[in-house]
Amino acid sequence: MTNNSGNCNFTAIDHLARRVQLGISIPTFILGLVLNTLALSVFCCFWRKQTKTSVYMISLALADVLLLLSLPLKMYSSDSEVPGLLCSFIQAPYYVNTYTSIFIIVCITVDRYICIKHPFQGRANQSPRWAVLICCFIWAVAWICSTPIFVFHKKGHIKCFHNMSVQMWSVPFIVSLEIFGFLIPLAVMVFCSAQTIWILLNHKSQAKKNVEERGSLRVIVINLVVFLVCFTPVHMGICLQCLVRQHVIEDCSLKQGISLFLQVSMAIANLSCCLDAIFYYFAAKEFCEKTRLKRVIELCPFFKPSA
């Protein structure tokens, strides 16, 4: 989503950004594809009874897999010129699956908050039907919101993710993206996570329940940290790049720094595809029972499950 402008040269910045992106994207692609394919097979084949949680996790793993499959095309098309329309078909799945992942993570957080805040109501509404409808709605809205990528694509041969059209960088579009695609989900995540943590920390229970609550706290904290680490930098970068496109920022060195930051932060956002596997491990007991991921994560003391 960067672009050369004026007399400021971005060649060295783009070369540096590409090396960093490759260093992050290649391990992300391999590890993420293995872990999420494994997760999908476990959720679909071994989960004895589908619940809202399992539906959300299947949708999240599917979005991660589709995002990962778009990475090779993203890396190729961002370094080679391709027709503008083809560029739209490469960019759209990448952004659709990114924001689908964001909203499914939010749904999981809200669902967990409801189950802990209102346990009887939460357990009574464990039917996966609503979760399926919500996930379908998220996918549909994400694809509908991607239509500007097709409508406003540039003509001729361009480098994808580097030459988004002027309309795509308009203030109303970027403000809408920041508010509805990040700030509102972030506010919901922080509120639900903080409320859930407060309830668990102030809830007196027996020793066995304390162990379960520590596990729940871990899931909540990991989910929130992954969201903040992966998606905050890229949305800060989009906001800064919008200021560059609106000529609010005109200093060449600043524009180069913002370009590098945005390109690297996009690669960092893709790490969520791997980090979600840690969330699967703690959120779904059957997932770690059916796979050997338990032995891998236990090597790290912080992630060692409570007993």
N, C-alpha and C positions, 0 to 999 in steps of 0.2 A: 504493500500500500504506500510505497514511497515513490518519489519521482524527482528527476533532475530538474533544476529550475535556474533560470538566469545564467550567469557566468560561473556559478559554483560547480566545481568538478566533484562528482560522486564516484568516479571509477575506483579509486583506492578503497573507499568506504564499502562499496558493493563487494569488492573482492574479499575484504576482511570479513564482512557480514556473511558471505557465502561459506567461508571456511568454518566460521563459528556455527552456522546453521547445519552444515554437514556433520560437524562434530557432535551436535546434539541430536539431529534428526535421524541419523543412521542407527545409533543404539536405541533411540525411541521407537523407530519403526520395527526393528527386530524383536526387542523385548516386549513392546506393547502388543504386537501382533500375536506373539506366543501366549502371553498372559491373558489377553482378552478372548482369544479363540478357546483357550482352556476354560475360561470362565463361562463362556457361552455354552460349551459342551456340558459343563457341570450343571448349570442352571436349567438347561433344556432337557437333559437326559437323566440326571440323577436326583434332581429336586423332587421329593415325593409329592408335595402339594404346592401348587402355585399360589402365591399370596401377592398382595400389593407390592411388598418389598422385592419379591423375585421378579415381578413384571418391570419395575423400575430398573432393577439391576440388569436385566436382559436388554432393555432399551438403551441403557447407558453403555453397556459393553458393545452393543451393535453400533451405536454412534461412534464409539472409539475406534472400532475396527474400520468403519467406512472412512473416518478421518485419516487413519493411518494409511489406508490404501490410496488416498489422494496425495500423500506426501511425495512419492516419487515423481508424480506428474507436476506437483508444485515446484519441486527442486529443479526439474528440467525446464519447465516453462518460465521460471523466474530468471533463467540464465540464457535462454534462447528465445528468439522472436517467433511468435505463432500468430495466426489470424485472430483478430479481436473477438469474434464470436466464439471461436474455440476456447479462447482465454476465459470467456464467461462460463463455459461448461466445466472448466477446470477450477475456477475460483468459487463458483456457487456451492458445490458439495462440501468444499473445505469450510466455508463460513457457516453453512447450514448445520453441519455436524458439530462444529464448535459451539454454536449457541444452543443447539439441541442438548448437548452435554451439560451446559450451564443450567438450563431450566430443569432438566431431570435431576441434577444434583440438588437443586432447590426443592423439588418435590419430595425427594428422599428426606431432606432435613425437616420439612414441614410435617411429613407423615410421622417421623420419629417424635417430633415435638408433640403432636396430637396424641400419640400413643402413650407418652409419658405424662403429659398434662391431664389428659382425660383417658385413663387406661381402659375403663369399661367401654366407653364409646369407641375408642381406637380398636379394641379387640372385636367389637361387634361389627365394625366396618372393614374387615380384612378381605372382603371379596375383591378379586383381582379385576373385576369388570370395570370399575371406575378408573383404576390405574391404566388399563388398556386404552380407555377413551381419552384420558388425559395425555398419555404418551402420543396417541394418534393426533390429537389436537396440537401438541407441541411441534410434531414433525410437519403438519400441514401449515401452521403459521410460519414456521421457519422457512419453508419453501416459498410461501407467498411473499414473505419479506425479502426474499432473494431476487425477486423480479427486477428491481432496479439494476442489478448487475447485468442482466440481459438487455434491458431497455436502453441503458446509457453506456453500453460498451463502446470503446474506441474503434474507429475504422482502421483498416490496414493491419500490418504485422507489428506486434508490440511484445514487450516482456511482461508476462502476467505478474500481478501483485506489485508492480512497480509503476504502472501507468494507469491508475484508476481515473475515470473521467472527472471533469470538473463538477458535474452534478453529484457524483458520489462523495465529493469532499465539501459539499455545501454545508453551511452551518446548521440549517434545520435537520438535515439527514444525520449528521454526526451527533448533534445534541440528542436526537431521538434514539440513536444507537446507544449512546452512553447512558441515557436515563433508563430506557426499557431493556437494553441488553446487558447492563452491568450494575448500575446504581440501585435499581429496584431489587434485582436478585440479591445483591450484596446486603441491602438493608434487611431483607427477609431472612437471609442466612444468619446475619449477626444477631437479629432479634430472637429467632427461634433457637439458635445455639446458646445464647446467653440465658434465655429463660429455661431451657432444658438443663443446662449445667447448674443453674441456681436451684432448680427443683431437686436434682439428684444430690447435690451437696447438702441440702437442708432436709433431706428425707431420712428419717431414722428407720433402720431396718435391721434384720438379722444378718449374721455374718455371711451367709450364702448370698443374700440379696446384695450385700455390699460388694461382693466380688462381681456380680452381674452389673452393678451400677458403675464400677470402675471400668468395666469393659465398654459400657455405653458411653461413658465420658471420653474414653479413648477414641471411639468411633466419631463422636461429635467434633472433638478437637482436630483429629486428622482430616475430616471432611472440610472443616472451615479453613485450616491451614493450606490444604491443597488448593482450595478455591482462591484464596488470597494470593498465594505465591504464583499460581499459574495465570490468573486472569487479570490481576491488578496492573502489572507492568504493561501489558499489551494495550489496555484501555487508556492508560496514561500516555502511551506512545501515540495512539490514534488521536487523542485530544491535542497533543503537541504538534503532530503533523498537520492537523487541521489549521492550527495557528500559522504554520509555515505556508500552507496553501492560500490562506486569506491574507498573506503578506503582513501579518502582525509581527512575525519573527523574520528578519531579513539578513541577519548576520550569517555569513557563510559557514563559519566553524560551528555555530549553534545548529544550523540546518543539517550539517554533516553528522553531528552528534545525535540529533534526533532521528535521522535516517537509520543510523547504526543501531540505536536503542530500539526502534520499532521493529526492525528486522530480526534482531536477536530475541526480543520479547515474544515475537510470534512463535519462534522455535521453542521458547520456554513454555508457552501456553500448551504446546503439544505434549509436554511432559505429563499433563494430567491423564493422558491415555495409559501411562505406566503407573502413576501414583494411585489411580483408581483401584488397581489390583490390591493395594494395601487396605483400601476401604472395604473391598469385597471380603478380604480375609477376616477382618474384625466384625463386619456386619452380618456375615452369613456363616454360622457354625458349620453347616454342612459343606460349605465350599472348602474350608481347610481340612475337613475330614476326608473329602474325596480326592484331594490333590496333595502333592508334595510341597506345595508353596509354604506350608507350615514350617517345614524344616529350614527353608531358605530364610524366612523372615525371623525365625527364632535366633539366627546368628547375630542379629542386632538386638542388644539388651533392651532398648527402648520399646521395641515392638514385641517383646516376648510376652505371650499371653499370660494373663493372671490365672492362677490355679486355686 
